[in-house]
Structure formats: C-alpha cells, structure tokens
Amino acid sequence: MNRVLRTTPNDTVKITTLQWIFDNYMYTKPDSAKWAYQKMFSISEKTNFDHGYYEAYLYKAVYYWTSSKFDSVIASMNGALKHALLLEDDGKISNCYVRLAMAQSSLGNQVASRDLTFKALEIAEKNNDWEGLYFCYHRLGNLYQLESNFDQALIYHLKVDSIFQNRARKEPALAGSLHEIGSIFMEFKDYEKAEQYYMKSKEVYREMSRKEGEVLIDVKMAGLKISQEEYEQATEILVPAFDYYEAVGNKMEMSTLAGMLAEAQLKLNDLDRAEGYYSQGAALALEAANKFLEAQSYMGLAEVAKGRKNFRSTIDYLSRALVLYEEMGVSYNKAPILESLAEAHSGLNNDREALRFFRQYQGLTDSLREVENVRNVQEIETKYQTEKKQQEIELLTAQNELAEQEKSNQRNLFFAGGSVLTLSLIGLFFLYRNKQRTNTKLRELDEMKSSFFANISHEFRTPLTLISSPIQEKLENEKLTVEDRQTFGMIQRNNDRLLNLVDQLLDLSKIDTGNMRLKVQKGDLFNLLGALSESFQYIGKQKNITYSIQLQKGGISSWYDRDMMEKIVLNLLSNAFKHTGEGGSVVFEGKHKEGENLVLTVRNSAPSLSQEELINVFDRFYQASPQSEGSGIGLALVKELVSLHKGHIRAWKEAEEVTFEVSLPVDEGRFSKEERLMDPITGQTKRQIPIADSPVHNEDPVPQEDHPILLVVEDHAEVRELLRKTFTKDYNVITASQGEEGLEKALEYIPDLIISDIMMPVKDGIALSKELKSDERTSHIPVILLTAKAGEENELKGIETGADDYMVKPFKRNLLRSKVEKLIALRKQLQNRYSQEVVLKPKDIAITSIDERFLERVQQVLDQNLVESAFTVEEFSRAVGMSRMQLHRKLKALTGLSATEFIRSQRLKLAAQLLQQSDSNVSQVGYAVGFNDHSYFTKCFRELYHMTPSEYAKKDS
C-alpha cells in the first residue's frame, strides 16, 4: 500500500488506497485510520482536489463517530457537503444529508434529523438512486423507532428489505433494518418473529463477512433468551461477545453486555455476581462518558440492593440514575425508576414520599399507546407477508443500478463504524448532549421573556376582569334602555378586543420561546373555513363592503391545527376589513387538492396601502409614519403561525388590490407522530370565569350551618371582593389575601369548597393546592384554581396538583357559580352513598387516597370503641388526631353527618347486622352496640330504618 502511495501519480488511486487502509484499521489500529484521512487532506491540498476533500471529510466524520463526538461529526460532514456541492454530485450530496441527519438525531435534534433525511430522500427519488433510497429508508425507520412510532418504523424497514429482494449485493443497512424489525417484535414479546428477523440479519452479515454484525446479532439473541427466562443460555452467548468487544476496546458495548450478564445473574438469584457485573458496567460507562449506560447500571445495582432488602441503598442508586436521566433530558426508563423509588420508600414506611413517586410514575405510564402499537405492527407485518411485494420490487429494480464500490465502502464503513447496537443506544440517550452553556443562557433568556409576558398578561387580565364583570351584569338586565345597551355593548367589545391583544402577545411569546406546539387533527377543514368566513358577513354589510366567499365544497378530510387555523383566518380577514373603505371589496378563497397544500387567498381593495407598507406589513407594530394606523401584531402573528404550521405566506399589490396568499400542508404524511392528535376534532369553548362587584369587604362572616362554607383566596382586593359578592347570598364566604393565610383559614374552618388564584405572594395557588390535597384534614375539599395564564400547559399544571377545576380570567359569573354548585352536589352524592351502605366502605365515599386512609383509621377506632357507651366525640377526635371541629367538618363533608351523628349511625348499622346475623334479642343488641337505654335505642333505630328493631330482625326471615 505504501508503495502504491509513493509511485502512483493518480490522486484518485491514492484516495482509494487510503480508504482501504482506513476501512481495515479503524478498529484494530485507530491511529493508522486517523493517519489515512489526514493523508487524504494533504493530497487534496496540493491540487485543490474536491473529490479528495470530500472523502477526507467523510472519513474524518467516521473517525469521530466511533468515539461519539457528534459535534465534530457535524462539522466534518458540513465540510464534505461543501465539496459535494462543488462537485454537483447528487449522490454525494444525498449521502451528506443522511449522515448529518444521523448525527443530529444522536444530539437529540429529531426535527432537524427528519428534515435532512427527507432532503436526501427527495434527491434519491429524483435520480432513481436505489442506493440512496435504501439508505434514507433505513434512516427513517430508525428515526420513527426512536419515537416509539413502531408502525411507521416497520414500514420503512420493510421497504429496505424490498429493495434488496432481487439484488445479489447486500449492505449493512439491510442487515440493520432486519434486526430492527426483530427488535420491534421483541417490544411486544413476539419472540418467534423476533428470532426469525434476527437470523435473517445474521445471514446478511455473514455473507458480507462482517464479524461485528454477527456479534451484534448474538447479543440480540441473548436479550431474547433473557426475555424468555433462559438465563444460562443467555450467559453462554454473552461471555464470548464481551470478550470480542474487550479485544477491540469498545467500552460502550462492554458496559452494555456487563449489564445484560448482570441481569441474567440477578434472575438466577446470584446477587454477588450480579452486583459485580453491574459495578463493572457502571465503571465502563463512566470511562466511555455514557450517562445512559451509567444510569442503567445504577438501576441494576438498585435491584440487587432491593433483593437484599437494603432499601436505603436502593433509593441511593435509583436517585443517581434519576439525576442522570434528568441531566440527559430523557424520559425513557424514568417510569420504572419512579415506580421502584415508590416501592423502596414504602419499604421504609415513608408513605408520603412513596405516594409522591407513585403519582409521578402514573403520569409517565401509557399502556393504551402500547396496545395500539402492537395492533398496528401486527397488521402491517401481516399485510407485508401476505401481499405480493412484486410491484414495489419491480419499481425499485427498474432504476439505474449504480455499482460504484466507492459508495458501497463508504456506507459499509459508516454502519460498521457506529455499530447498529451503538446506534440504538445512542437513540435512547439522544438528549444527553445538550448544547452546553450557550443553549443554557438562551433558554434562561427565553424563560425570562416567557415569564415577563405571563406576568404582564396577569396584570392586564385582572383589570379586564373587573371591567367585564359589571358590564356583563348590566347587559343581563332586561330593563336596560337601548341607548345604555349600545354603550355597554361598545365597552364590552373593546374589553374583548383588549383581551384578544393580550392573547396575541402571549401567542407570540410562546412561539418565540418554543412553547407553542403544532397539534394537528383530522377533520373537515372547509366546514371550519366556511363558518369562520361567514362570521364577517355582518361587518361587510355594516361598512357597505362587497364580500365574496369562494371555498371548495366540504367533505374533504384534512390534517390541521384548529386553533392556529382559526387565528390565521380571523386575523387575515380582520386585517382586510380594517383596511377596506366603504364601498370596497373583500374576497376570501380556499382550495386544496390531494397531495398538495391548502391555499388560502384574501384580496381586498386598499388604494391607500403603499408598497413600503406592504413590504413591512409582517413586522410587529410597524408604522410607516407617526400618523399612520400601523399593522399591530395580528399579521406578525399570522406569519409566525403559518411558519409553525410548516407553510408560507406572501403578499403583493396589483393596481389598487392587495392580496395575501397562505400555503399550508394539510396531508397526514407532512406531520410527525407527535404533531398528530388521533381523536376527532371537536369544537372548543373558550374558558372564562365569573366575578362580582362592589366595595372591598374584608370581614369574614360567622359560618352558619344552613349554608356551605366557601373560602376565597385572592391577593387582588377588588377581585376578592367581587368573588365574595358573587357567592355571599348562598354561601358563608371567608376570604384570605394570600396562600399562607388561605391555608390557615382552611384548617380553621374546613370549608366546603375553596376558590384560589394561582399567582399570589408568599404561597401561590399551586403550592396551596398541593398542601391542601396532601393534608388529611383538608384533602376532601374541592379546589378551583383561577389564573390569568391561558394555555393547556398551565391548566395541566393546576390539575396535576390535585385541583378539581381550573378557570382563566376574565370569567363569567354564571359559569363559576355552576362549577361550584356541581362540585358541592358531587360531594352530597357521596354523602348519600354512605347513608345507603350498611358497612362503612372507604373506597365508595372517599374523594382521595388520603381520605380513604382517614376513613380506614376511623373504622379501626370505631371497631375498638363502638361498643363502649361512654365513648365520646372528644375521645373520637383524639384517637384520629384532629380537633373536634376539624373532625366534625371532615365527617360532615364525607358522610353528611356530624361526629356525634356518625358514631350513632355506625352503632345503628352494627345493630342492624347483629339483629339479622345473631340470635341475640333486641335489648342485648342495643347494649352490645353501646346503647344503655332500650327505649332510646328503639327510637333512634326507627328514625334510621323506619321500623322497630324487632320488625327489622324479622323482615328477611
């Protein structure tokens, strides 16, 4: 080889020779491989040889890939892409895009990875490049597999298999796709199919003489054996595989296999050997700087500690693993960690921590998705096996068969270099290499900006609430004069307009900070467009504007984000009518052909709009001059929403007519699994809230038994007073100005319901709700949270604290009243259920798990003391650890009875059981359940069961 390099004058031959050296020494002599690509650079520099530069950068990327230096891989591949573009070689350009996609995926940038892969696929399809096609299909299969979108992954991996059906030449991508199909079936415990595909993959590796591939499949088969509980056989396979990776110095694979060996030993109850392997795996992962494998090892060590009943060590190891997952930003495997932490804390009788971790675990569990994936995978695989593949095979094999060994070597090397097992592992910790300090700072700035807008929103929404509520009340007055109704209507419309501007500011803030997500659903888009556009007919008549709607007929299913579509259409039409003078015209058009984008067009006559204004019309708050009206933020929001919906917008002027054209993708294939919501689209009603009016009143009323007690916690004095006035007629309303005071009053009065603002000083509503729901004395109390922060993520945060409902300011008073009434009515239904039960059943009347434990403890106390006639309420309250008033209010909320009535009720229910199940007479039963006075026992029994004890004893005999 050295002689060839010295004697040949042909640079291409030299580059090919250096490729061979790199291919053969990458894993045995990495320094020689590094020398090979560096030599390619030096040769290329002498003659400015673009082909040589391309190869040099490509092999440099491979070198860095094997050590997981993905930033360096991207830098090298960008160098290769530059020279591929200079060469105008589509095959090389496509190759660069795919490799960049793989590196981006490894860094957790899945959107960028998918976009790059589709770029490569477009080039391959244009040039009928079958090699480019299989490479792209394999990459897409891996991408969808990382997202647990197994049906889409299976489709692309099967396409790779189809391409090679009639081809003698095999590629690592084929072997990789085959074993990934096996892994998909492993996910759903279809071991027979998994083994079939593993063996197909191994045969391909064997044909190519790829030892590392055969070892990889051995490892997969060992995993299958472990799943089938054949641990001895798994160990026999894993030991030689471990030796192979040790010989080539691959610490990541060694760590993986150490974990598998440990798992087998753990299942064989050899805790000492399992601990040894897990410890070795953790050390190797640390050396390889692989946080994912390190976390896996700690989880294994936790299992060993759990087997030894050493729960403190279990918690220590699991906590280390959880910290690593948090650092990586990865949710994979967090669920079993949280579940195990809950179990370990339970083993230490630390119930509060156990419950906390168990709730987190429940939030990550998604069994429905697994069931759906199983069904989809089975349907796709069956269809593939039963239908003829010939159509796709003929299509692909009819293309030009490009047999350049150069491409083959490059692709072989890339798949060998990374090892497909490594690719799979990389996918599982793809978020672990976040963009260090720069991204952290940018994220902090974004969070500050988002927080600023949220707080500003809160400041705006509170006075808007105070304006809206009395106006709503006035407009509901049937005796209002026509003139006053028009005046108040104008105030309400402008109030709504201000609220809409606040919402637009928040939307822009969410887009800027990346917190607005695309969520498309399937539905009849043109029905929606018709409804939205029809709503402007009235405005057109008022302004004497000719308004034309030209829409394609409905009935066509499209995929779109309903909320974004509404905002885009409403803002465009609002802008058109705003700039169209009396006697002008507005035209709204919409059309869509299958496989093409939806095209929306809004045209309006606007002779006064200059070309300069049109150029800058999408800029926020743009004004051509201090005297002009300006464009506000509506069109700026439209542009951002269109971009987020993967479309584009443009504007132009012809004669005296301005046109805005929006093009949006609405076909399912244009959106990722995460962007699609599979439920049918339903109309959504804007969440709003009620309030009251009048001067501030801070005194709390004395609670009266005939009215429920309502606690209002709100830091804004006027809003607090409005809420008090709203409910004061039918409720005993108690108020608090912040969360800490609210908690104190909740414990003092044990109210029937609590309404709390979220943003408050000292203790906010979220913290208040958490404390209320975790305290046995207040866990049963319904909580409604109020906030100025609109959006699903804020609602979810509120509900996750245990709050029973959530409302956004400004709100409608009637809606809030209705919610309060329904929550209290629901509690009364539970109370009625208690009265119908002969035996106290905590699960049937408990509102939370804490309530259930409380009732179980109450039952234990009663079981021990009920027969004692001297057993008093004071003794009862001491036994359950509450004050007399707290016990009274708690039992009243859960059963509808005071503490005294509850004791008597339980005695009578026990008496009813004894009367039917024992031979004791009525007097003996009365004494047995704590009644010393026979006549009083008979009187109480008759009141509850509407018959005497004697009649009750005979009724079923």
FENNORMO-V774668 format. One record per pair of residues at least 6 apart in sequence whose C-alpha atoms are under 7 Angstrom apart, sorted by sequence separation. I is the first residue (numbers start at 0). GAP is how many residues later the second one is. D is the distance in whole Angstrom. If there is no record, write none. Layout:
# FENNORMO-V774668
I:GAP:D ; I:GAP:D
This chain:
# FENNORMO-V774668
103:6:7 ; 143:6:7 ; 184:6:7 ; 224:6:7 ; 264:6:7 ; 284:6:7 ; 304:6:7 ; 344:6:7 ; 509:6:5 ; 539:6:7 ; 591:6:5 ; 615:6:7 ; 622:6:7 ; 641:6:6 ; 651:6:6 ; 652:6:6 ; 702:6:7 ; 713:6:5 ; 726:6:7 ; 735:6:5 ; 757:6:5 ; 758:6:6 ; 771:6:5 ; 772:6:4 ; 798:6:7 ; 845:6:5 ; 864:6:6 ; 876:6:6 ; 890:6:6 ; 891:6:5 ; 930:6:6 ; 941:6:5 ; 24:7:6 ; 25:7:5 ; 539:7:6 ; 590:7:6 ; 591:7:6 ; 622:7:4 ; 641:7:7 ; 651:7:5 ; 757:7:4 ; 771:7:6 ; 876:7:5 ; 890:7:6 ; 940:7:6 ; 24:8:6 ; 43:8:5 ; 63:8:6 ; 64:8:6 ; 83:8:6 ; 84:8:7 ; 103:8:7 ; 104:8:5 ; 123:8:5 ; 124:8:7 ; 143:8:6 ; 144:8:5 ; 184:8:6 ; 185:8:6 ; 204:8:6 ; 205:8:7 ; 224:8:7 ; 225:8:6 ; 244:8:6 ; 245:8:7 ; 264:8:6 ; 265:8:5 ; 284:8:6 ; 285:8:6 ; 304:8:6 ; 305:8:6 ; 344:8:6 ; 345:8:5 ; 590:8:6 ; 621:8:6 ; 622:8:7 ; 650:8:6 ; 651:8:7 ; 711:8:7 ; 756:8:6 ; 757:8:6 ; 797:8:7 ; 890:8:6 ; 925:8:7 ; 940:8:7 ; 4:9:6 ; 43:9:6 ; 63:9:6 ; 83:9:5 ; 103:9:5 ; 123:9:6 ; 143:9:5 ; 184:9:5 ; 204:9:6 ; 224:9:5 ; 244:9:6 ; 264:9:5 ; 284:9:5 ; 304:9:5 ; 344:9:5 ; 589:9:6 ; 590:9:7 ; 620:9:6 ; 621:9:6 ; 650:9:4 ; 723:9:6 ; 755:9:6 ; 842:9:6 ; 474:10:6 ; 575:10:7 ; 589:10:5 ; 620:10:6 ; 621:10:7 ; 638:10:7 ; 649:10:6 ; 650:10:6 ; 841:10:5 ; 873:10:6 ; 876:10:6 ; 887:10:5 ; 914:10:7 ; 937:10:6 ; 21:11:4 ; 100:11:7 ; 101:11:7 ; 141:11:7 ; 181:11:7 ; 182:11:6 ; 261:11:7 ; 262:11:7 ; 301:11:7 ; 302:11:7 ; 341:11:7 ; 342:11:7 ; 588:11:6 ; 589:11:6 ; 612:11:6 ; 620:11:4 ; 649:11:5 ; 794:11:6 ; 833:11:6 ; 887:11:5 ; 913:11:7 ; 922:11:6 ; 925:11:6 ; 937:11:6 ; 20:12:7 ; 39:12:6 ; 40:12:6 ; 60:12:4 ; 80:12:6 ; 100:12:4 ; 120:12:6 ; 140:12:4 ; 181:12:4 ; 201:12:5 ; 221:12:4 ; 241:12:6 ; 261:12:4 ; 281:12:5 ; 301:12:4 ; 321:12:7 ; 341:12:4 ; 588:12:5 ; 619:12:6 ; 620:12:6 ; 648:12:6 ; 649:12:7 ; 832:12:7 ; 886:12:7 ; 100:13:7 ; 139:13:7 ; 140:13:7 ; 160:13:6 ; 181:13:7 ; 261:13:7 ; 341:13:7 ; 474:13:7 ; 587:13:6 ; 588:13:6 ; 619:13:5 ; 648:13:4 ; 841:13:6 ; 21:14:6 ; 159:14:6 ; 587:14:5 ; 616:14:6 ; 647:14:6 ; 648:14:6 ; 841:14:6 ; 910:14:6 ; 20:15:7 ; 40:15:6 ; 60:15:5 ; 80:15:6 ; 100:15:5 ; 120:15:6 ; 140:15:5 ; 181:15:5 ; 201:15:6 ; 221:15:6 ; 241:15:6 ; 261:15:5 ; 281:15:5 ; 301:15:5 ; 321:15:7 ; 341:15:5 ; 586:15:6 ; 587:15:7 ; 647:15:5 ; 829:15:5 ; 910:15:7 ; 0:16:7 ; 39:16:5 ; 59:16:6 ; 60:16:6 ; 79:16:7 ; 100:16:6 ; 119:16:7 ; 139:16:6 ; 140:16:5 ; 180:16:7 ; 181:16:6 ; 221:16:6 ; 260:16:7 ; 261:16:6 ; 280:16:6 ; 300:16:7 ; 301:16:6 ; 340:16:6 ; 341:16:5 ; 586:16:5 ; 619:16:5 ; 646:16:5 ; 647:16:7 ; 159:17:7 ; 470:17:6 ; 585:17:6 ; 586:17:6 ; 617:17:5 ; 618:17:6 ; 646:17:4 ; 17:18:5 ; 57:18:7 ; 97:18:6 ; 137:18:6 ; 178:18:6 ; 258:18:6 ; 298:18:6 ; 338:18:7 ; 585:18:4 ; 617:18:5 ; 645:18:7 ; 646:18:6 ; 784:18:7 ; 789:18:6 ; 860:18:7 ; 910:18:6 ; 36:19:5 ; 56:19:5 ; 57:19:6 ; 76:19:6 ; 96:19:5 ; 97:19:5 ; 116:19:6 ; 136:19:5 ; 137:19:6 ; 177:19:6 ; 178:19:5 ; 197:19:6 ; 217:19:7 ; 218:19:6 ; 237:19:7 ; 257:19:5 ; 258:19:6 ; 277:19:5 ; 297:19:5 ; 298:19:6 ; 317:19:6 ; 337:19:5 ; 338:19:6 ; 584:19:6 ; 585:19:7 ; 644:19:7 ; 645:19:7 ; 783:19:6 ; 788:19:7 ; 909:19:7 ; 56:20:6 ; 96:20:6 ; 136:20:7 ; 156:20:5 ; 177:20:7 ; 257:20:6 ; 297:20:6 ; 337:20:7 ; 584:20:6 ; 764:20:7 ; 782:20:5 ; 783:20:6 ; 784:20:6 ; 785:20:6 ; 786:20:7 ; 787:20:6 ; 470:21:7 ; 583:21:6 ; 617:21:7 ; 695:21:7 ; 709:21:6 ; 738:21:7 ; 782:21:5 ; 783:21:5 ; 784:21:5 ; 785:21:5 ; 786:21:5 ; 787:21:5 ; 36:22:6 ; 56:22:6 ; 57:22:6 ; 96:22:7 ; 97:22:6 ; 136:22:7 ; 137:22:6 ; 177:22:7 ; 178:22:6 ; 257:22:7 ; 258:22:6 ; 277:22:6 ; 297:22:7 ; 298:22:6 ; 337:22:7 ; 338:22:6 ; 695:22:6 ; 708:22:6 ; 709:22:6 ; 710:22:6 ; 711:22:6 ; 712:22:6 ; 713:22:6 ; 714:22:4 ; 737:22:6 ; 739:22:7 ; 781:22:6 ; 782:22:7 ; 783:22:6 ; 784:22:6 ; 785:22:6 ; 786:22:6 ; 857:22:7 ; 906:22:5 ; 36:23:6 ; 56:23:5 ; 76:23:6 ; 96:23:6 ; 136:23:6 ; 177:23:5 ; 237:23:7 ; 257:23:5 ; 277:23:6 ; 297:23:6 ; 317:23:7 ; 337:23:5 ; 706:23:6 ; 707:23:5 ; 708:23:5 ; 709:23:5 ; 710:23:5 ; 711:23:5 ; 712:23:5 ; 713:23:5 ; 714:23:5 ; 737:23:6 ; 738:23:7 ; 739:23:6 ; 785:23:7 ; 156:24:7 ; 467:24:7 ; 579:24:6 ; 696:24:6 ; 706:24:5 ; 707:24:6 ; 708:24:6 ; 709:24:6 ; 710:24:6 ; 711:24:6 ; 712:24:6 ; 713:24:6 ; 737:24:7 ; 738:24:5 ; 14:25:6 ; 175:25:7 ; 255:25:7 ; 579:25:6 ; 695:25:5 ; 706:25:6 ; 712:25:6 ; 737:25:7 ; 738:25:6 ; 742:25:7 ; 53:26:5 ; 73:26:6 ; 93:26:4 ; 133:26:5 ; 174:26:4 ; 214:26:6 ; 234:26:6 ; 254:26:4 ; 274:26:6 ; 294:26:4 ; 314:26:6 ; 334:26:5 ; 525:26:7 ; 579:26:6 ; 694:26:7 ; 712:26:7 ; 738:26:6 ; 872:26:6 ; 52:27:7 ; 153:27:6 ; 254:27:7 ; 467:27:7 ; 525:27:7 ; 526:27:6 ; 578:27:6 ; 757:27:6 ; 872:27:6 ; 921:27:6 ; 525:28:5 ; 575:28:6 ; 692:28:7 ; 693:28:7 ; 703:28:7 ; 749:28:7 ; 752:28:6 ; 753:28:6 ; 754:28:6 ; 755:28:6 ; 756:28:6 ; 757:28:6 ; 758:28:7 ; 921:28:7 ; 53:29:6 ; 73:29:6 ; 93:29:6 ; 133:29:7 ; 174:29:6 ; 234:29:7 ; 254:29:5 ; 274:29:6 ; 294:29:6 ; 314:29:6 ; 334:29:6 ; 692:29:4 ; 702:29:6 ; 712:29:6 ; 738:29:6 ; 751:29:6 ; 752:29:5 ; 753:29:5 ; 754:29:5 ; 755:29:5 ; 756:29:4 ; 757:29:5 ; 772:29:6 ; 52:30:7 ; 53:30:6 ; 72:30:7 ; 93:30:7 ; 174:30:6 ; 254:30:6 ; 313:30:7 ; 334:30:7 ; 523:30:6 ; 691:30:4 ; 752:30:6 ; 753:30:6 ; 754:30:6 ; 755:30:6 ; 756:30:6 ; 463:31:7 ; 523:31:6 ; 690:31:5 ; 691:31:5 ; 700:31:6 ; 769:31:5 ; 251:32:7 ; 523:32:6 ; 524:32:7 ; 690:32:5 ; 692:32:6 ; 700:32:7 ; 765:32:6 ; 768:32:6 ; 769:32:7 ; 49:33:6 ; 69:33:6 ; 89:33:7 ; 190:33:7 ; 230:33:5 ; 250:33:6 ; 251:33:6 ; 270:33:6 ; 290:33:6 ; 310:33:5 ; 523:33:5 ; 524:33:6 ; 691:33:6 ; 699:33:7 ; 700:33:7 ; 768:33:7 ; 907:33:6 ; 149:34:7 ; 169:34:7 ; 522:34:5 ; 523:34:6 ; 691:34:5 ; 699:34:5 ; 768:34:6 ; 137:35:6 ; 521:35:6 ; 522:35:6 ; 690:35:6 ; 699:35:6 ; 765:35:7 ; 251:36:6 ; 310:36:7 ; 521:36:5 ; 522:36:7 ; 14:37:6 ; 49:37:7 ; 69:37:7 ; 250:37:6 ; 255:37:7 ; 310:37:7 ; 521:37:5 ; 544:37:6 ; 545:37:7 ; 915:37:5 ; 93:38:7 ; 97:38:7 ; 134:38:7 ; 225:38:7 ; 254:38:7 ; 258:38:6 ; 520:38:5 ; 521:38:7 ; 543:38:5 ; 544:38:5 ; 545:38:6 ; 546:38:6 ; 547:38:6 ; 548:38:6 ; 549:38:6 ; 550:38:5 ; 551:38:6 ; 914:38:5 ; 137:39:6 ; 519:39:6 ; 520:39:6 ; 542:39:5 ; 543:39:5 ; 544:39:5 ; 545:39:5 ; 546:39:5 ; 547:39:5 ; 548:39:5 ; 549:39:5 ; 550:39:5 ; 551:39:5 ; 519:40:4 ; 520:40:6 ; 544:40:5 ; 545:40:6 ; 546:40:6 ; 547:40:6 ; 548:40:6 ; 549:40:7 ; 550:40:6 ; 710:40:6 ; 90:41:7 ; 519:41:4 ; 709:41:6 ; 781:41:7 ; 865:41:7 ; 518:42:5 ; 708:42:5 ; 709:42:6 ; 710:42:6 ; 711:42:6 ; 712:42:6 ; 713:42:6 ; 517:43:7 ; 708:43:5 ; 709:43:5 ; 710:43:5 ; 711:43:5 ; 712:43:5 ; 713:43:5 ; 707:44:6 ; 708:44:7 ; 709:44:6 ; 710:44:6 ; 711:44:6 ; 712:44:6 ; 456:45:6 ; 714:45:6 ; 606:49:5 ; 844:49:7 ; 605:50:6 ; 606:50:7 ; 604:51:6 ; 605:51:6 ; 604:52:4 ; 605:52:6 ; 452:53:6 ; 603:53:6 ; 604:53:6 ; 602:54:7 ; 603:54:6 ; 602:55:6 ; 603:55:7 ; 452:56:7 ; 602:56:4 ; 601:57:6 ; 602:57:6 ; 600:58:7 ; 601:58:5 ; 449:59:6 ; 600:59:6 ; 601:59:7 ; 449:60:7 ; 600:60:5 ; 599:61:6 ; 600:61:6 ; 833:61:6 ; 866:61:6 ; 868:61:4 ; 598:62:7 ; 599:62:5 ; 866:62:4 ; 867:62:5 ; 868:62:6 ; 449:63:7 ; 570:63:6 ; 598:63:6 ; 599:63:7 ; 830:63:6 ; 865:63:6 ; 866:63:4 ; 868:63:7 ; 570:64:7 ; 598:64:5 ; 829:64:7 ; 830:64:4 ; 865:64:7 ; 597:65:6 ; 598:65:7 ; 830:65:5 ; 596:66:6 ; 597:66:5 ; 826:66:7 ; 445:67:5 ; 570:67:7 ; 596:67:5 ; 597:67:6 ; 779:67:6 ; 596:68:5 ; 597:68:6 ; 779:68:7 ; 596:69:6 ; 778:69:7 ; 567:70:5 ; 838:70:7 ; 778:71:7 ; 779:71:6 ; 837:71:6 ; 594:72:7 ; 778:72:7 ; 775:74:6 ; 775:75:7 ; 563:77:6 ; 775:78:7 ; 331:96:7 ; 329:99:6 ; 327:101:7 ; 329:101:6 ; 328:102:6 ; 327:103:5 ; 328:103:6 ; 327:104:3 ; 326:105:7 ; 327:105:7 ; 559:106:6 ; 558:107:5 ; 557:108:5 ; 558:108:6 ; 557:109:6 ; 558:109:6 ; 776:109:7 ; 776:113:7 ; 688:118:6 ; 687:119:6 ; 688:119:6 ; 686:120:6 ; 687:120:5 ; 688:120:6 ; 689:120:7 ; 690:120:7 ; 686:121:6 ; 687:121:6 ; 688:121:5 ; 689:121:4 ; 690:121:7 ; 687:122:6 ; 688:122:2 ; 689:122:3 ; 690:122:5 ; 687:123:4 ; 688:123:4 ; 689:123:3 ; 687:124:6 ; 688:124:6 ; 689:124:6 ; 689:125:6 ; 517:126:7 ; 688:126:6 ; 689:126:5 ; 517:127:7 ; 688:127:6 ; 507:129:6 ; 749:136:6 ; 291:137:6 ; 749:139:6 ; 751:141:7 ; 519:155:6 ; 520:155:6 ; 518:156:5 ; 519:156:5 ; 520:156:5 ; 517:157:6 ; 518:157:6 ; 519:157:6 ; 520:157:6 ; 522:157:7 ; 518:158:6 ; 521:158:6 ; 522:158:6 ; 520:159:7 ; 521:159:7 ; 520:160:6 ; 187:186:6 ; 215:205:7 ; 27:220:6 ; 26:221:6 ; 468:221:7 ; 150:222:7 ; 468:222:6 ; 149:223:6 ; 468:223:6 ; 469:223:6 ; 150:225:6 ; 150:226:5 ; 149:227:7 ; 162:230:6 ; 161:231:6 ; 162:233:6 ; 171:240:6 ; 170:241:7 ; 171:243:6 ; 175:244:6 ; 465:253:7 ; 129:266:7 ; 129:269:7 ; 127:271:5 ; 128:271:7 ; 127:272:7 ; 145:281:6 ; 105:320:6 ; 105:321:6 ; 107:322:4 ; 106:323:5 ; 107:323:4 ; 105:324:5 ; 106:324:6 ; 104:325:7 ; 106:326:6 ; 460:327:6 ; 457:330:5 ; 456:331:6 ; 457:331:7 ; 453:335:6 ; 464:344:6 ; 464:345:4 ; 463:346:7 ; 464:346:7 ; 460:348:6 ; 460:349:6 ; 65:351:6 ; 61:352:6 ; 65:352:5 ; 64:353:6 ; 61:355:7 ; 22:390:7 ; 148:524:7
